Amino acid sequence: MLSNGALALRKQDIGRYGEILSYLSEDGGYWIENDVWEVQNKAFTDNGLSPSSRQTAMKMDFGHYSEEVMRNEVKYYLISSLKNRVLKMGTAFNLYSTAVKRLGDYSNTLDIHRIEELEDDEKFIRYLDQHYTKRKGSTENWNHDLSFKNGFVKFIEDFYDEREEIEKDIWHAKRILGVKISACNKSMKNSMSFADIPEYYRSMVKRYLGKLITRRSWSYCSETLIYLKYFFGIFYKHGYKDGFLENLCREDIEKYLLWTMEEYKSSNATYRSKAVSFIRYFLDYIQMAEFPLAPKRHINRIIFDDDIPRRERVSDTMEKVRYIPEPIREQLDALITDIQPKEMMTVYVLLRETGWRGTDILNLRYDNCLDYLWNKSENRYVPYLCGEITKTGIPQLKIPIRDEVEKMVKELAAKAIESSTQDNNPEKYLYNTYEGRNMGMPISKQGFVQAVRKLIQRKGITDASGEPYHFKTHALRHTRALEYAEHGMPIGVIQQILGHCSLQMTLHYVKVSENALYEKWKTTEKLKLFHVEGAKPPKDFSNKEGEESIHYEFVRASLDAVRVPFGICFKPSKIACKHQMEKCLGCSSFCSGKDNIPEYEAEINRVEELIRLSRCINRKDWEEKNTEYLVLLKQMLERIRKDGIVHKNGQFREEI
């Protein structure tokens, strides 16, 4: 709590109050020079602040504040909240315009000069009851007045609080260096409050999250805080007091497990799992780091591995994975050139090509989104798309892209460079918003979704029930993973391309479609279980002639049948043997002349016959290897007819 409130300052003071005066002097000084703001004024519209369709109040009157410092602070609270999209226009004007006047009257009547004096809700409500009459039949209970007053007090206290951000009770993402936050979420209200953490443990929780905040994503830390609030809240709710954590025992955790089971019984199993696993991570860390308020008993004796509920089954997760049906996918791919606005087409192309999340594509930066790596097999530099994967904490993921996609990205980057300035695109986004209230932010994912849905409506793309297909961006990611799998890409490579932390998550995405499953099934070897009409007769071993001849149609599928001199090689197909194909023909000591031509011709005839047999019984592996041998024989025969004799080491054969 501040010992000296912001309201005690005077206009001549500098420092933080000077920042307020400077901020209000923007937009031609409209905010500081006018005590009545009109929503139709150019100062509002230039900042992308337009009245909502349901907005009825069009003015805001600050003339009820006799104290100039407080008047400017209230103005600063409202206009900065509107510009930063913390408050909506409808909320500020419809709900708070009257509350602004009443707070001014309240501070004048009670001659308030300290911020602490505004914190007493009961005193404020008594004043409202005495000086303002509720409308007949109204159920108003001064909620809007209290909401405005308390929001203003917290804002001003935080503004004048010059402690490090992670020492405060409310953290704002934009004030913490190195915080990992998705570009698409930067326009949202990114703050986390520790007010619901018991004061006794609040510093410890802030210290713990302070270690996580720059290593893990903002969303992960926010989720962790939610479960920590639940953990402390439910123990205090059941009568536990300050100091319970240090003496935490197994019995306490068993109670907690029962409470979470009851609390989350109608929720997804993943929530129950996190309510235990996140707490275990927390307790394990503060114990290893020797926090003063950490449990005295070892964490392994308090929470066991099997205490953590299993998350939802893989089969359940797979049911939630939504792939775009092939007919719809083909229509979207063909008609995407008609999407409006046109820039959305390139977003769709990158999502289809890569399988990345929508936030990852929109987070691309024009100065480092392309790289070129040397490829030995193609003997050239291959283009790669580069981007940060904020969800899994990958600082730069690189995946290869086709040349036409690289050309498209290059053109986008050139346009972005031409249109960008330090003011309208300080983060160098490839898909930037160059004007309006979201200037300097990437285009919204929701805007892309709406553009695709409008295309679907215009072109009449329907699902199996005849309704317009309900498009979701993440379905493109699932679909691309499906295509990768069906093309035989190894699961580890798919994991790297999609930017997953674990193979388990990749397995949730990867499966094969029913059509691909059928085609693969058709190509497998038929089991010889049914002997229908036209099938080969079983081998007859009743006579000696049958035992002495080779029945190639019955040779095991795992064996070769390759012609070699003086016989056939039936080695297992999976075992390599250089002698089988090279034989003596490639040996430097091998000598062959015109006397051997009849033998070559006879051998060629025998190999050609075996190749014909291989084709008849559909043994392509035999055909391939025997064909290779046939080529060697014909080449050797041709050389003998031309040179008369073939011997690589012939000069050493005879003494001179």
DOTOR-138838 format. One record per residue (C-alpha): residue in one letter; x, y, z. Coordinates in steps of 0.25 Angstrom, whole numbers. Example, Ala and Ser with C-alpha at 12.3 -4.5 7.8 and 13.67 -1.06 7.14 Angstrom:
BEGIN
A, 49, -18, 31
S, 55, -4, 29
END
This chain:
BEGIN
M, 0, 0, 0
L, 5, 14, -3
S, 8, 23, 9
N, 5, 36, 1
G, -6, 35, -9
A, -6, 40, -23
L, -16, 50, -20
A, -7, 57, -10
L, 2, 62, -22
R, 1, 75, -28
K, 2, 80, -42
Q, 16, 85, -41
D, 21, 71, -37
I, 29, 64, -48
G, 32, 49, -50
R, 20, 40, -51
Y, 10, 51, -51
G, 18, 57, -62
E, 15, 45, -71
I, 0, 47, -69
L, 1, 61, -73
S, 9, 57, -85
Y, 0, 46, -89
L, -13, 55, -88
S, -6, 65, -97
E, -6, 55, -109
D, -16, 56, -120
G, -15, 71, -120
G, -17, 73, -105
Y, -32, 69, -106
W, -32, 60, -94
I, -25, 71, -84
E, -32, 83, -90
N, -46, 78, -90
D, -54, 74, -77
V, -65, 69, -86
W, -62, 58, -96
E, -71, 56, -108
V, -70, 42, -114
Q, -71, 48, -128
N, -59, 56, -127
K, -47, 54, -136
A, -38, 50, -125
F, -46, 37, -122
T, -48, 33, -137
D, -33, 35, -140
N, -30, 25, -129
G, -40, 15, -135
L, -50, 18, -123
S, -64, 18, -129
P, -77, 17, -122
S, -83, 3, -121
S, -97, 0, -127
R, -103, -1, -113
Q, -96, 11, -108
T, -106, 22, -103
A, -97, 32, -95
M, -89, 41, -104
K, -82, 50, -94
M, -73, 49, -82
D, -73, 60, -72
F, -61, 62, -63
G, -65, 76, -58
H, -69, 70, -44
Y, -55, 69, -39
S, -50, 82, -32
E, -36, 75, -30
E, -29, 77, -43
V, -19, 65, -40
M, -30, 55, -38
R, -38, 60, -50
N, -25, 58, -59
E, -23, 44, -53
V, -37, 40, -55
K, -36, 45, -70
Y, -23, 37, -71
Y, -29, 24, -65
L, -41, 25, -75
I, -34, 29, -88
S, -22, 19, -86
S, -31, 8, -83
L, -39, 11, -96
K, -27, 12, -104
N, -21, -1, -99
R, -35, -8, -100
V, -36, -11, -86
L, -49, -4, -86
K, -59, -4, -97
M, -66, 9, -102
G, -80, 4, -98
T, -75, 1, -84
A, -68, 14, -82
F, -79, 23, -87
N, -92, 15, -84
L, -88, 9, -70
Y, -77, 19, -65
S, -81, 33, -70
T, -90, 35, -57
A, -81, 28, -48
V, -70, 38, -52
K, -79, 50, -48
R, -82, 43, -35
L, -68, 40, -31
G, -64, 54, -33
D, -76, 59, -24
Y, -72, 49, -14
S, -57, 54, -13
N, -61, 68, -13
T, -72, 66, -2
L, -62, 59, 7
D, -50, 67, 3
I, -42, 55, -1
H, -27, 56, -3
R, -22, 42, -1
I, -24, 30, -9
E, -26, 22, 3
E, -39, 29, 6
L, -45, 24, -7
E, -43, 10, -3
D, -55, 9, 7
D, -67, 3, 0
E, -77, 4, 11
K, -74, 19, 13
F, -76, 21, -2
I, -89, 13, -2
R, -94, 21, 10
Y, -91, 34, 2
L, -98, 29, -10
D, -110, 24, -2
Q, -111, 38, 4
H, -109, 47, -8
Y, -115, 39, -20
T, -129, 33, -21
K, -131, 19, -28
R, -141, 19, -39
K, -154, 13, -35
G, -154, -2, -37
S, -139, -2, -40
T, -130, -13, -34
E, -118, -4, -35
N, -108, -7, -24
W, -97, 3, -28
N, -89, -8, -35
H, -85, 1, -47
D, -81, 12, -37
L, -73, 2, -29
S, -66, -4, -41
F, -62, 9, -46
K, -56, 14, -33
N, -49, 1, -30
G, -43, 0, -44
F, -38, 14, -43
V, -32, 13, -29
K, -25, 0, -33
F, -20, 6, -46
I, -14, 19, -40
E, -8, 11, -28
D, -1, 2, -38
F, 3, 14, -47
Y, 10, 21, -36
D, 16, 8, -30
E, 31, 8, -35
R, 35, -6, -31
E, 39, -16, -40
E, 27, -22, -48
I, 29, -36, -42
E, 29, -30, -28
K, 15, -25, -30
D, 1, -32, -27
I, -3, -29, -42
W, 7, -33, -53
H, 5, -27, -67
A, 12, -35, -78
K, 16, -23, -86
R, 24, -18, -74
I, 32, -31, -72
L, 45, -32, -81
G, 46, -46, -88
V, 32, -50, -86
K, 27, -61, -96
I, 14, -57, -101
S, 7, -60, -114
A, 6, -49, -124
C, -8, -51, -126
N, -11, -49, -111
K, -3, -36, -110
S, -15, -28, -113
M, -23, -35, -101
K, -23, -31, -86
N, -10, -39, -82
S, -9, -37, -67
M, -9, -47, -55
S, -14, -43, -41
F, -9, -49, -28
A, -20, -43, -20
D, -26, -57, -17
I, -14, -63, -12
P, -13, -62, 3
E, -4, -51, 7
Y, 4, -60, 16
Y, 8, -68, 4
R, 7, -57, -7
S, 22, -54, -8
M, 26, -68, -9
V, 16, -70, -21
K, 21, -58, -28
R, 36, -63, -26
Y, 32, -76, -32
L, 25, -70, -44
G, 36, -60, -45
K, 45, -72, -49
L, 36, -77, -59
I, 31, -65, -66
T, 43, -63, -76
R, 45, -78, -78
R, 30, -83, -80
S, 19, -76, -88
W, 10, -65, -82
S, -2, -74, -84
Y, 5, -86, -76
C, 9, -77, -65
S, -6, -71, -64
E, -11, -85, -64
T, -1, -89, -53
L, -6, -77, -44
I, -21, -82, -46
Y, -18, -95, -40
L, -9, -89, -29
K, -21, -80, -25
Y, -30, -92, -25
F, -20, -100, -16
F, -19, -89, -6
G, -33, -85, -7
I, -39, -99, -4
F, -30, -102, 8
Y, -34, -88, 14
K, -48, -91, 11
H, -47, -104, 19
G, -42, -97, 31
Y, -27, -97, 29
K, -19, -85, 34
D, -6, -78, 31
G, 6, -88, 32
F, -2, -100, 28
L, 8, -102, 16
E, 20, -104, 24
N, 14, -115, 32
L, 7, -122, 20
C, 6, -137, 21
R, 0, -148, 13
E, -13, -148, 20
D, -15, -133, 15
I, -12, -137, 1
E, -22, -149, 2
K, -33, -139, 6
Y, -29, -130, -6
L, -30, -141, -16
L, -44, -144, -11
W, -47, -129, -12
T, -42, -128, -26
M, -49, -141, -30
E, -62, -134, -25
E, -59, -121, -31
Y, -56, -126, -45
K, -65, -138, -46
S, -73, -132, -58
S, -60, -126, -64
N, -50, -132, -74
A, -40, -142, -67
T, -29, -132, -72
Y, -33, -122, -62
R, -33, -131, -50
S, -19, -136, -55
K, -14, -122, -55
A, -20, -118, -42
V, -10, -129, -36
S, 2, -128, -45
F, 3, -113, -45
I, 3, -113, -30
R, 13, -124, -29
Y, 23, -116, -39
F, 21, -104, -30
L, 23, -112, -16
D, 35, -119, -22
Y, 42, -106, -27
I, 40, -98, -14
Q, 45, -110, -6
M, 58, -112, -15
A, 60, -97, -15
E, 59, -97, 0
F, 48, -86, 1
P, 45, -83, 15
L, 31, -87, 15
A, 33, -100, 7
P, 27, -113, 13
K, 37, -119, 23
R, 33, -134, 19
H, 39, -138, 6
I, 30, -136, -6
N, 31, -151, -10
R, 25, -155, 3
I, 14, -145, 2
I, 9, -147, -13
F, 11, -160, -20
D, 13, -162, -35
D, -1, -170, -36
D, -8, -158, -29
I, -8, -150, -42
P, -21, -154, -50
R, -18, -159, -64
R, -22, -149, -74
E, -33, -152, -84
R, -30, -165, -93
V, -23, -164, -106
S, -36, -170, -112
D, -44, -159, -106
T, -34, -148, -111
M, -35, -154, -125
E, -50, -152, -125
K, -48, -137, -123
V, -37, -136, -135
R, -45, -130, -146
Y, -39, -132, -160
I, -45, -125, -172
P, -52, -135, -181
E, -45, -137, -194
P, -57, -132, -203
I, -57, -119, -195
R, -42, -118, -195
E, -41, -119, -210
Q, -52, -108, -211
L, -45, -99, -202
D, -32, -101, -208
A, -38, -98, -222
L, -46, -86, -218
I, -37, -79, -208
T, -32, -69, -218
D, -46, -63, -217
I, -45, -60, -202
Q, -47, -45, -197
P, -38, -38, -193
K, -27, -44, -202
E, -16, -44, -192
M, -24, -55, -185
M, -21, -65, -197
T, -6, -65, -193
V, -9, -68, -179
Y, -17, -80, -184
V, -6, -84, -193
L, 4, -84, -181
L, -5, -92, -172
R, -8, -102, -182
E, 7, -104, -186
T, 13, -104, -172
G, 3, -109, -162
W, 7, -99, -153
R, -3, -92, -143
G, -10, -80, -147
T, -3, -72, -136
D, 11, -77, -141
I, 8, -72, -156
L, 3, -58, -151
N, 15, -57, -142
L, 25, -58, -154
R, 34, -46, -155
Y, 38, -40, -169
D, 53, -39, -165
N, 56, -53, -162
C, 44, -62, -167
L, 53, -68, -178
D, 66, -75, -178
Y, 73, -84, -188
L, 81, -96, -185
W, 90, -104, -194
N, 84, -118, -199
K, 95, -128, -204
S, 85, -137, -212
E, 79, -125, -220
N, 92, -117, -220
R, 86, -104, -217
Y, 81, -95, -205
V, 67, -100, -201
P, 57, -89, -195
Y, 53, -91, -181
L, 41, -84, -173
C, 46, -79, -160
G, 37, -75, -148
E, 36, -75, -133
I, 27, -85, -127
T, 22, -78, -114
K, 14, -89, -109
T, 25, -99, -107
G, 36, -89, -105
I, 44, -92, -118
P, 51, -79, -121
Q, 53, -82, -136
L, 47, -94, -144
K, 51, -96, -158
I, 44, -105, -168
P, 46, -106, -183
I, 36, -100, -193
R, 34, -101, -208
D, 40, -90, -217
E, 27, -84, -221
V, 23, -82, -206
E, 37, -76, -204
K, 34, -66, -215
M, 21, -63, -209
V, 27, -60, -195
K, 38, -52, -201
E, 28, -43, -208
L, 20, -42, -195
A, 33, -38, -187
A, 36, -27, -198
K, 22, -21, -197
A, 24, -21, -181
I, 37, -14, -182
E, 32, -4, -191
S, 19, -1, -182
S, 26, -2, -169
T, 31, 9, -160
Q, 36, 9, -145
D, 22, 14, -141
N, 13, 5, -149
N, 21, -8, -148
P, 31, -7, -137
E, 31, -23, -136
K, 33, -25, -151
Y, 21, -34, -153
L, 20, -40, -167
Y, 4, -39, -165
N, 3, -26, -159
T, -8, -16, -156
Y, -4, -2, -161
E, -15, 6, -156
G, -26, 7, -146
R, -27, 2, -132
N, -19, -10, -134
M, -8, -3, -141
G, 5, -10, -139
M, -1, -23, -136
P, -3, -35, -146
I, -16, -37, -153
S, -25, -45, -144
K, -27, -60, -145
Q, -42, -58, -144
G, -42, -48, -156
F, -36, -60, -164
V, -46, -70, -159
Q, -58, -60, -163
A, -52, -58, -176
V, -51, -73, -179
R, -66, -75, -174
K, -71, -64, -183
L, -64, -70, -195
I, -71, -83, -191
Q, -84, -76, -190
R, -82, -70, -204
K, -78, -82, -211
G, -88, -91, -205
I, -78, -101, -198
T, -86, -111, -190
D, -83, -122, -181
A, -90, -136, -181
S, -103, -131, -175
G, -104, -120, -186
E, -101, -109, -176
P, -89, -99, -178
Y, -76, -105, -174
H, -72, -100, -160
F, -58, -96, -162
K, -47, -95, -151
T, -33, -91, -153
H, -27, -103, -145
A, -34, -112, -154
L, -23, -109, -165
R, -12, -113, -155
H, -19, -126, -152
T, -21, -128, -167
R, -7, -125, -171
A, -2, -135, -160
L, -11, -146, -167
E, -5, -143, -180
Y, 9, -144, -175
A, 6, -158, -169
E, -1, -163, -181
H, 11, -159, -190
G, 19, -168, -181
M, 27, -157, -173
P, 33, -163, -160
I, 26, -159, -147
G, 39, -152, -142
V, 40, -143, -154
I, 25, -139, -153
Q, 27, -135, -138
Q, 39, -126, -143
I, 31, -119, -154
L, 18, -117, -145
G, 27, -112, -133
H, 22, -122, -123
C, 29, -124, -110
S, 26, -139, -109
L, 23, -150, -119
Q, 11, -153, -110
M, 5, -140, -115
T, 8, -143, -129
L, 1, -156, -128
H, -11, -149, -125
Y, -11, -143, -138
V, -6, -153, -147
K, -14, -164, -153
V, -18, -169, -166
S, -31, -167, -173
E, -41, -178, -176
N, -38, -177, -191
A, -23, -178, -189
L, -25, -189, -179
Y, -33, -197, -190
E, -22, -195, -200
K, -11, -199, -191
W, -19, -211, -187
K, -21, -215, -202
T, -6, -215, -205
T, -3, -225, -194
E, 0, -239, -197
K, -12, -248, -197
L, -13, -259, -186
K, -15, -272, -193
L, -26, -276, -184
F, -37, -278, -194
H, -36, -287, -206
V, -46, -283, -215
E, -48, -287, -230
G, -36, -283, -238
A, -26, -284, -226
K, -13, -291, -228
P, -14, -306, -224
P, -7, -310, -212
K, 7, -316, -215
D, 7, -331, -217
F, 19, -338, -210
S, 13, -352, -213
N, 23, -356, -224
K, 38, -355, -225
E, 38, -346, -238
G, 30, -335, -229
E, 41, -336, -219
E, 53, -334, -229
S, 47, -322, -236
I, 46, -307, -231
H, 32, -301, -230
Y, 34, -286, -231
E, 20, -283, -228
F, 21, -289, -214
V, 35, -283, -210
R, 33, -275, -197
A, 31, -260, -199
S, 43, -257, -190
L, 53, -264, -200
D, 60, -259, -212
A, 60, -268, -225
V, 72, -262, -233
R, 80, -269, -244
V, 95, -272, -241
P, 105, -280, -248
F, 101, -295, -247
G, 88, -292, -239
I, 78, -283, -232
C, 81, -275, -219
F, 69, -276, -209
K, 76, -267, -198
P, 66, -259, -189
S, 62, -246, -196
K, 66, -237, -184
I, 80, -243, -183
A, 90, -235, -192
C, 100, -243, -201
K, 110, -236, -210
H, 113, -249, -217
Q, 99, -252, -222
M, 98, -240, -231
E, 113, -238, -235
K, 117, -252, -236
C, 130, -254, -243
L, 127, -245, -255
G, 132, -232, -248
C, 145, -239, -242
S, 158, -234, -247
S, 163, -248, -247
F, 152, -253, -256
C, 156, -257, -270
S, 146, -260, -281
G, 147, -262, -296
K, 140, -266, -309
D, 141, -281, -305
N, 131, -277, -294
I, 120, -271, -303
P, 111, -283, -304
E, 111, -283, -288
Y, 107, -269, -288
E, 96, -271, -298
A, 90, -283, -290
E, 91, -275, -277
I, 84, -263, -283
N, 73, -272, -287
R, 71, -279, -273
V, 71, -265, -267
E, 61, -260, -277
E, 52, -272, -274
L, 53, -269, -259
I, 49, -254, -261
R, 37, -259, -268
L, 33, -268, -257
S, 35, -257, -247
R, 25, -249, -255
C, 15, -260, -255
I, 15, -262, -240
N, 16, -247, -237
R, 30, -247, -230
K, 35, -234, -234
D, 47, -235, -225
W, 52, -247, -232
E, 49, -240, -246
E, 57, -228, -242
K, 69, -236, -237
N, 70, -246, -248
T, 68, -234, -258
E, 81, -228, -252
Y, 88, -241, -254
L, 83, -242, -268
V, 89, -228, -271
L, 102, -232, -266
L, 102, -245, -275
K, 98, -237, -288
Q, 109, -227, -285
M, 120, -237, -283
L, 115, -245, -296
E, 116, -232, -304
R, 130, -229, -299
I, 135, -243, -302
R, 129, -242, -316
K, 136, -229, -318
D, 150, -231, -311
G, 151, -246, -312
I, 155, -248, -298
V, 152, -240, -285
H, 162, -240, -273
K, 164, -228, -265
N, 178, -233, -260
G, 182, -239, -273
Q, 195, -232, -274
F, 200, -240, -261
R, 194, -253, -266
E, 206, -258, -275
E, 221, -257, -273
I, 228, -249, -283
END
